[in-house]
């Protein structure tokens, strides 16, 4: 996945965060990775202090997927900063449903690149 940096918008430097597929073995987005990446690109909010201070990095999030596709137990496994962690958690929590490949409860892990 390519992350665009240094995009000038009305005199302000901006970036787009990207979701990187990670070690998701038994779960996946219900509508597929392409649609999920589109959701991420359209819904991620990069905190102003991250743009201002030119902070780059990743937030790793793990979670559980119930058989009905809902997500629970969202945890930050690798933190970048409090604002980034919250933005990544909110993105996963409010996003589309996931599905388990086995029909049982599964665990997922994704990385959000800032």
RAVEN-V243691 format. One record per helix or strand. SS is the DSSP state (A for helix, B for strand). FROM is the first residue (numbers start at 1). TO is the last residue. If there is no record, write none. Layout:
SS_FROM_TO, SS_FROM_TO
This chain:
B_7_9, B_12_14, B_18_21, B_27_29, A_33_43, A_48_52, B_58_65, B_71_78, A_82_93, B_98_100, B_106_113
